[in-house]
Amino acid sequence: MGILDKFNDASRGVSEKAKSISEANNLKRKILYEEERIVEIFTDLGKKYYKNQMRIPRLLRSFVMISIPDAEGSRK
């Protein structure tokens, strides 16, 4: 029965290795999907910025005026 035990051990090892490779591939696939989502989000963000670029400086100016204190230390 020694040969059969060695065969069983070897088959378990191969099975575990195949399982770990499968899990690694699944993780790689999930990472690629998330990277694609990030690209899509940045693309949408860029489109919205480009579409509203005339409004953004006005919003930033109003934010800067509110949040930066003047020379006396009071906020406008």
Residue pairs with C-beta under 8 A, 6 or more apart in sequence:
49 56
65 76
66 75
66 76
67 75
68 75
68 76
69 75
69 76
70 76
